[in-house]
Amino acid sequence: MATERMNQGADFNVTEANSINEQEMKAYIAEKTKASEANIALVLKHEQAYINKAHENAKGDVDIDGDDLTDYILSRKDVKLDELTVEGILDAEMDYLMEKGLAGYVD
C-alpha cells in the first residue's frame, strides 16, 4: 500500500480483513518483496494500529491515504526500514487483498 496505490483511497473492510489467512498473506508478501517475516510483521502491526484509529463510513469501509499510512509507519520508533521497503510491503499486501476480493480502490 502506498503512494499511487491508495492516494485516491481504498475500500478496506476491517471485519473481512480479520478473516484472512495471515500466514498465507505474509508468505505472499515475502515472495513479492523479499522482506523478512519480522519486517513484514512489524509493518503490518503498525498498519493495523493506523487502520484501527481510522473512521469507518456507513458501509463499514475505511478510506486510507497511502502516503499518510507510510509516513505513520516510518515514524514509529521501532521501524528501521526505508520508505521503499515499507511501500513494497504495503503494495504487496494490497495486491493480496485485492486478489482475495477484500480491498479495492475508490475513485
Phi and psi restraints in degrees (value plus and minus 20) as a CYANA .aco file:
   2 ALA   PHI     158.6   198.6
   2 ALA   PSI    -172.8  -132.8
   3 THR   PHI     -44.2    -4.2
   3 THR   PSI    -110.3   -70.3
   4 GLU   PHI     -85.9   -45.9
   4 GLU   PSI     -52.8   -12.8
   5 ARG   PHI     -73.6   -33.6
   5 ARG   PSI     -61.3   -21.3
   6 MET   PHI    -152.3  -112.3
   6 MET   PSI      -6.0    34.0
   7 ASN   PHI     -75.6   -35.6
   7 ASN   PSI     -54.8   -14.8
   8 GLN   PHI    -105.3   -65.3
   8 GLN   PSI     -23.0    17.0
   9 GLY   PHI      79.3   119.3
   9 GLY   PSI     136.1   176.1
  10 ALA   PHI    -154.7  -114.7
  10 ALA   PSI     117.3   157.3
  11 ASP   PHI     -96.6   -56.6
  11 ASP   PSI     106.7   146.7
  12 PHE   PHI    -162.3  -122.3
  12 PHE   PSI      91.6   131.6
  13 ASN   PHI    -110.0   -70.0
  13 ASN   PSI      90.7   130.7
  14 VAL   PHI     -82.1   -42.1
  14 VAL   PSI     -57.3   -17.3
  15 THR   PHI     -82.5   -42.5
  15 THR   PSI     -65.4   -25.4
  16 GLU   PHI     -84.5   -44.5
  16 GLU   PSI     -57.7   -17.7
  17 ALA   PHI     -81.8   -41.8
  17 ALA   PSI     -51.1   -11.1
  18 ASN   PHI     -89.1   -49.1
  18 ASN   PSI     -35.1     4.9
  19 SER   PHI    -116.7   -76.7
  19 SER   PSI     -16.7    23.3
  20 ILE   PHI     -98.3   -58.3
  20 ILE   PSI     140.4   180.4
  21 ASN   PHI    -103.8   -63.8
  21 ASN   PSI      80.6   120.6
  22 GLU   PHI     -82.2   -42.2
  22 GLU   PSI     -60.8   -20.8
  23 GLN   PHI     -84.9   -44.9
  23 GLN   PSI     -61.2   -21.2
  24 GLU   PHI     -82.9   -42.9
  24 GLU   PSI     -62.3   -22.3
  25 MET   PHI     -84.8   -44.8
  25 MET   PSI     -63.4   -23.4
  26 LYS   PHI     -83.5   -43.5
  26 LYS   PSI     -59.1   -19.1
  27 ALA   PHI     -84.8   -44.8
  27 ALA   PSI     -60.4   -20.4
  28 TYR   PHI     -81.0   -41.0
  28 TYR   PSI     -67.3   -27.3
  29 ILE   PHI     -83.6   -43.6
  29 ILE   PSI     -63.9   -23.9
  30 ALA   PHI     -80.7   -40.7
  30 ALA   PSI     -61.3   -21.3
  31 GLU   PHI     -84.5   -44.5
  31 GLU   PSI     -61.4   -21.4
  32 LYS   PHI     -94.4   -54.4
  32 LYS   PSI     -54.6   -14.6
  33 THR   PHI    -128.4   -88.4
  33 THR   PSI     -39.0     1.0
  34 LYS   PHI      45.2    85.2
  34 LYS   PSI      -4.2    35.8
  35 ALA   PHI     -96.5   -56.5
  35 ALA   PSI     134.4   174.4
  36 SER   PHI     -92.8   -52.8
  36 SER   PSI     136.0   176.0
  37 GLU   PHI     -80.5   -40.5
  37 GLU   PSI     -56.5   -16.5
  38 ALA   PHI     -84.2   -44.2
  38 ALA   PSI     -63.1   -23.1
  39 ASN   PHI     -87.2   -47.2
  39 ASN   PSI     -59.3   -19.3
  40 ILE   PHI     -82.4   -42.4
  40 ILE   PSI     -67.1   -27.1
  41 ALA   PHI     -80.9   -40.9
  41 ALA   PSI     -59.9   -19.9
  42 LEU   PHI     -83.9   -43.9
  42 LEU   PSI     -67.6   -27.6
  43 VAL   PHI     -82.3   -42.3
  43 VAL   PSI     -64.8   -24.8
  44 LEU   PHI     -85.7   -45.7
  44 LEU   PSI     -54.1   -14.1
  45 LYS   PHI     -83.0   -43.0
  45 LYS   PSI     -67.0   -27.0
  46 HIS   PHI     -91.0   -51.0
  46 HIS   PSI     -54.2   -14.2
  47 GLU   PHI     -81.8   -41.8
  47 GLU   PSI     -64.0   -24.0
  48 GLN   PHI     -82.8   -42.8
  48 GLN   PSI     -59.7   -19.7
  49 ALA   PHI     -82.0   -42.0
  49 ALA   PSI     -61.4   -21.4
  50 TYR   PHI     -83.9   -43.9
  50 TYR   PSI     -65.0   -25.0
  51 ILE   PHI     -85.1   -45.1
  51 ILE   PSI     -59.5   -19.5
  52 ASN   PHI     -82.1   -42.1
  52 ASN   PSI     -48.0    -8.0
  53 LYS   PHI    -104.3   -64.3
  53 LYS   PSI     -37.3     2.7
  54 ALA   PHI     -94.1   -54.1
  54 ALA   PSI     137.5   177.5
  55 HIS   PHI    -115.8   -75.8
  55 HIS   PSI     115.0   155.0
  56 GLU   PHI    -102.8   -62.8
  56 GLU   PSI     127.5   167.5
  57 ASN   PHI    -106.0   -66.0
  57 ASN   PSI    -193.3  -153.3
  58 ALA   PHI     -80.6   -40.6
  58 ALA   PSI     -48.1    -8.1
  59 LYS   PHI    -104.8   -64.8
  59 LYS   PSI     -24.4    15.6
  60 GLY   PHI      67.0   107.0
  60 GLY   PSI      -9.5    30.5
  61 ASP   PHI    -110.7   -70.7
  61 ASP   PSI     133.6   173.6
  62 VAL   PHI    -139.6   -99.6
  62 VAL   PSI     107.1   147.1
  63 ASP   PHI    -113.0   -73.0
  63 ASP   PSI      96.8   136.8
  64 ILE   PHI    -137.4   -97.4
  64 ILE   PSI     110.0   150.0
  65 ASP   PHI    -109.1   -69.1
  65 ASP   PSI     102.9   142.9
  66 GLY   PHI     -80.9   -40.9
  66 GLY   PSI     -58.9   -18.9
  67 ASP   PHI     -85.8   -45.8
  67 ASP   PSI     -62.7   -22.7
  68 ASP   PHI     -83.5   -43.5
  68 ASP   PSI     -61.4   -21.4
  69 LEU   PHI     -82.9   -42.9
  69 LEU   PSI     -67.0   -27.0
  70 THR   PHI     -80.5   -40.5
  70 THR   PSI     -66.1   -26.1
  71 ASP   PHI     -79.9   -39.9
  71 ASP   PSI     -61.2   -21.2
  72 TYR   PHI     -81.0   -41.0
  72 TYR   PSI     -67.8   -27.8
  73 ILE   PHI     -83.4   -43.4
  73 ILE   PSI     -64.8   -24.8
  74 LEU   PHI     -85.4   -45.4
  74 LEU   PSI     -43.5    -3.5
  75 SER   PHI    -102.1   -62.1
  75 SER   PSI     -29.0    11.0
  76 ARG   PHI     -92.3   -52.3
  76 ARG   PSI     116.9   156.9
  77 LYS   PHI     -82.7   -42.7
  77 LYS   PSI     -50.0   -10.0
  78 ASP   PHI    -107.7   -67.7
  78 ASP   PSI     -20.3    19.7
  79 VAL   PHI    -115.3   -75.3
  79 VAL   PSI      95.3   135.3
  80 LYS   PHI    -133.4   -93.4
  80 LYS   PSI       6.6    46.6
  81 LEU   PHI    -116.3   -76.3
  81 LEU   PSI     138.5   178.5
  82 ASP   PHI    -106.3   -66.3
  82 ASP   PSI     146.1   186.1
  83 GLU   PHI     -79.8   -39.8
  83 GLU   PSI     -60.9   -20.9
  84 LEU   PHI     -83.4   -43.4
  84 LEU   PSI     -57.4   -17.4
  85 THR   PHI     -86.3   -46.3
  85 THR   PSI     -66.7   -26.7
  86 VAL   PHI     -80.9   -40.9
  86 VAL   PSI     -66.7   -26.7
  87 GLU   PHI     -82.7   -42.7
  87 GLU   PSI     -58.7   -18.7
  88 GLY   PHI     -82.6   -42.6
  88 GLY   PSI     -62.7   -22.7
  89 ILE   PHI     -83.4   -43.4
  89 ILE   PSI     -66.0   -26.0
  90 LEU   PHI     -86.3   -46.3
  90 LEU   PSI     -59.2   -19.2
  91 ASP   PHI     -83.5   -43.5
  91 ASP   PSI     -64.1   -24.1
  92 ALA   PHI     -84.8   -44.8
  92 ALA   PSI     -58.4   -18.4
  93 GLU   PHI     -82.7   -42.7
  93 GLU   PSI     -64.2   -24.2
  94 MET   PHI     -82.5   -42.5
  94 MET   PSI     -61.5   -21.5
  95 ASP   PHI     -77.4   -37.4
  95 ASP   PSI     -65.9   -25.9
  96 TYR   PHI     -80.7   -40.7
  96 TYR   PSI     -68.5   -28.5
  97 LEU   PHI     -84.5   -44.5
  97 LEU   PSI     -56.6   -16.6
  98 MET   PHI     -88.5   -48.5
  98 MET   PSI     -60.1   -20.1
  99 GLU   PHI     -81.5   -41.5
  99 GLU   PSI     -53.4   -13.4
 100 LYS   PHI    -106.8   -66.8
 100 LYS   PSI     -22.8    17.2
 101 GLY   PHI      55.7    95.7
 101 GLY   PSI       3.3    43.3
 102 LEU   PHI    -122.1   -82.1
 102 LEU   PSI     -27.6    12.4
 103 ALA   PHI    -171.0  -131.0
 103 ALA   PSI     139.9   179.9
 104 GLY   PHI    -184.2  -144.2
 104 GLY   PSI     157.4   197.4
 105 TYR   PHI    -113.5   -73.5
 105 TYR   PSI     131.1   171.1
 106 VAL   PHI    -130.0   -90.0
 106 VAL   PSI     111.0   151.0
